[in-house]
Amino acid sequence: MLSFGYWTSPSMWLVVVLVIVLFFGAPKLPQLFKGLGQATREFKEGIDEPETKKK
């Protein structure tokens, strides 16, 4: 069974990055990470917004 420490090791992240490169291809990586950054930013903004009261 895999432990949490396995997922935080640098070698595991290297494997994850290699799989992403093989799956998406190197030319599409900038678009992929740009979209991921935008999604993360919008998610954080959504969390920071105060809840509006329903009428």
LUMKOL-563143 format. One record per residue (C-alpha): x, y, z; residue number from 1; residue in one letter. Coordinates in nm, 4 decimals. Each point is the difference from the previous one (the first is absolute). Example, Ala and Ser with C-alpha at 12.3 -4.5 7.8 and 13.67 -1.06 7.14 Angstrom:
<pts>
+----------+----------+----------+-----+---------+
!       px !       py !       pz ! num ! residuo !
+----------+----------+----------+-----+---------+
!   1.2300 !  -0.4500 !   0.7800 !   1 !       A !
!   0.1370 !   0.3440 !  -0.0660 !   2 !       S !
+----------+----------+----------+-----+---------+
</pts>
This chain:
<pts>
+----------+----------+----------+-----+---------+
!       px !       py !       pz ! num ! residuo !
+----------+----------+----------+-----+---------+
!   0.0000 !   0.0000 !   0.0000 !   1 !       M !
!   0.1239 !   0.3503 !  -0.0777 !   2 !       L !
!   0.0575 !   0.2405 !   0.2847 !   3 !       S !
!  -0.0361 !   0.3781 !  -0.0038 !   4 !       F !
!   0.3787 !   0.0325 !   0.0054 !   5 !       G !
!   0.0185 !  -0.1762 !  -0.3339 !   6 !       Y !
!  -0.2163 !   0.2675 !  -0.1657 !   7 !       W !
!   0.2153 !   0.2846 !   0.1320 !   8 !       T !
!   0.3323 !  -0.1436 !  -0.1112 !   9 !       S !
!   0.1813 !   0.1764 !  -0.2862 !  10 !       P !
!   0.0286 !  -0.3232 !  -0.1975 !  11 !       S !
!  -0.3787 !  -0.0419 !   0.0010 !  12 !       M !
!  -0.0486 !   0.3546 !  -0.1295 !  13 !       W !
!   0.2500 !  -0.0724 !  -0.2764 !  14 !       L !
!  -0.2057 !  -0.3022 !  -0.1038 !  15 !       V !
!  -0.3201 !   0.2086 !   0.0066 !  16 !       V !
!   0.1583 !   0.2713 !  -0.2164 !  17 !       V !
!   0.1284 !  -0.2579 !  -0.2492 !  18 !       L !
!  -0.3453 !  -0.1568 !  -0.0294 !  19 !       V !
!  -0.1540 !   0.3439 !  -0.0580 !  20 !       I !
!   0.2565 !   0.0779 !  -0.2702 !  21 !       V !
!  -0.0643 !  -0.3332 !  -0.1698 !  22 !       L !
!  -0.3773 !   0.0401 !   0.0224 !  23 !       F !
!  -0.0343 !   0.3636 !  -0.1104 !  24 !       F !
!   0.3219 !   0.0518 !  -0.1935 !  25 !       G !
!   0.2600 !   0.2678 !   0.0651 !  26 !       A !
!  -0.1513 !   0.2720 !  -0.2255 !  27 !       P !
!  -0.3313 !   0.0003 !   0.1902 !  28 !       K !
!   0.1507 !   0.0235 !   0.3487 !  29 !       L !
!   0.0009 !   0.3827 !   0.0181 !  30 !       P !
!  -0.3722 !   0.0055 !  -0.0846 !  31 !       Q !
!  -0.0696 !  -0.2718 !   0.2550 !  32 !       L !
!   0.1789 !   0.1792 !   0.2831 !  33 !       F !
!  -0.1501 !   0.3366 !  -0.0973 !  34 !       K !
!  -0.3487 !  -0.1491 !   0.0248 !  35 !       G !
!   0.0881 !  -0.1667 !   0.3292 !  36 !       L !
!   0.1262 !   0.3311 !   0.1393 !  37 !       G !
!  -0.3141 !   0.1835 !  -0.1092 !  38 !       Q !
!  -0.2237 !  -0.2657 !   0.1531 !  39 !       A !
!   0.1921 !   0.0155 !   0.3275 !  40 !       T !
!  -0.0203 !   0.3798 !   0.0061 !  41 !       R !
!  -0.3760 !  -0.0024 !  -0.0644 !  42 !       E !
!  -0.0510 !  -0.2647 !   0.2670 !  43 !       F !
!   0.1881 !   0.2085 !   0.2584 !  44 !       K !
!  -0.1962 !   0.3119 !  -0.0969 !  45 !       E !
!  -0.3238 !  -0.1949 !   0.0389 !  46 !       G !
!   0.0994 !  -0.1133 !   0.3474 !  47 !       I !
!   0.0958 !   0.3533 !   0.1074 !  48 !       D !
!  -0.3312 !   0.1537 !  -0.1106 !  49 !       E !
!  -0.2466 !   0.0543 !   0.2825 !  50 !       P !
!  -0.3119 !  -0.2088 !  -0.0242 !  51 !       E !
!  -0.2990 !   0.1899 !  -0.1316 !  52 !       T !
!  -0.3252 !  -0.0323 !   0.1861 !  53 !       K !
!  -0.2839 !  -0.1615 !  -0.1869 !  54 !       K !
!  -0.3234 !   0.1973 !  -0.0067 !  55 !       K !
+----------+----------+----------+-----+---------+
</pts>
